[in-house]
Amino acid sequence: MPRGGRDALDGVQILADGRAVLKARVRAATRGGEANAALVGLLTKAMQVAPGRIAVVAGQSARIKRVKVDGPGAELARALAHGRTA
């Protein structure tokens, strides 16, 4: 049975506590780290970086995650802005 949904970055969202987060959605199941791996893949594609440069460092089992991307911040932000997927 095919899964619904899509893998996409949906822009920045401001949470009720004032934090700005990048809104991402993935089709992968949350079990076994599949969703985290799909998120890394999505960010890899959007920012055009090697998968080894991206890691989920907090929130592995939560909806809100902290992700670390190794590289120059300005270049990564620019690539992310231009590499937005939908």
C-alpha positions, -999 to +999 in steps of 0.1 A: +000+000+000+016+033-010+021+060+016+005+094+012+020+128+017+052+142+003+087+151+013+090+189+013+103+219+031+075+243+038+093+274+049+099+289+083+073+289+110+073+310+143+062+289+172+041+302+201+073+306+223+089+328+196+113+302+182+117+301+144+118+266+129+121+252+094+090+233+087+097+200+070+075+170+061+085+135+052+065+105+041+087+080+060+074+062+091+086+074+125+097+039+136+133+028+134+147+062+126+132+062+091+117+097+094+150+111+108+169+095+078+143+109+054+147+144+070+185+142+066+180+131+029+156+160+023+180+186+038+209+170+019+191+175-013+179+210-005+213+223+007+234+202-017+257+188+010+270+154+017+247+133+041+276+130+065+275+168+071+240+166+085+230+151+119+199+151+141+214+161+174+183+165+196+147+154+194+153+121+176+118+109+187+101+143+188+083+163+162+107+193+167+143+183+161+176+201+163+197+194+133+234+203+129+248+210+094+286+213+091+297+241+067+297+279+063+264+292+076+258+319+050+264+295+021+241+268+037+213+294+043+216+306+007+215+270-007+185+262+015+167+293+003+173+284-033+169+246-029+135+247-013+116+216-023+078+213-027 
